[in-house]
Amino acid sequence: MTRITRILVPTDFSPTADAALEYAWVLAERFGASLQLLHVLDDPFVADGMAAEAYISEAPALRTAMLDDARDRLRHRATLRGAAGTPIETEVLFGHGARTIAEYAADRNADLIVMGTHGRTGFAHLLLGSVAERLVRTAPCPVLTVRHPAERKRRTEHAYDVEHLPA
């Protein structure tokens, strides 16, 4: 059995991603693992179907502001829980959702990815797709998906006592 030492938590700053971060904190504390918080800003150069002209019109000042804002939001989340002894890194990258997350996980030797899933179905899923769904197919390590807190209340959920998981 592989030991969990590095947990990657991609976030889009949604309540669903925050719920996944809570799961990741518990797992990191239980296994003595480090956390890596990652936010991926969409980059028109690598986004499917976007032309480079869309990027050129984007002001460098706007990109810098987006990057600074994302870094601040990650730092805030990294200190919310205040888990003593849990090493945590934060990083913001420009890229394309699932592909960038999978590459980052491989580069950083992540043992587990914990991420939220919005649970979109039907037409919304068809239009927007699912980063979590694509990541599950392409990730170099296991992926634990966490549903939106409101979705968990509406549907039956299997609960596991993570406090008693074997180390």
Buried (B, 14 or more C-beta within 10 A) or exposed (E): EEEBBBBBBBBBBEEBBBBBBBBBBBBBBBBEBBBBBBBBBBBBEBBEEBEEEEBEEEEEEEBEEBBEBBBEBBEEBBEEBEBEEBEBBBBBBBBBBBBBBBBBBEEBEBBBBBBBBBBBEEEEEEEEBBBBBBBBEBBBBEBBBBBBEEBBEEEEEEEEEEEEEEE
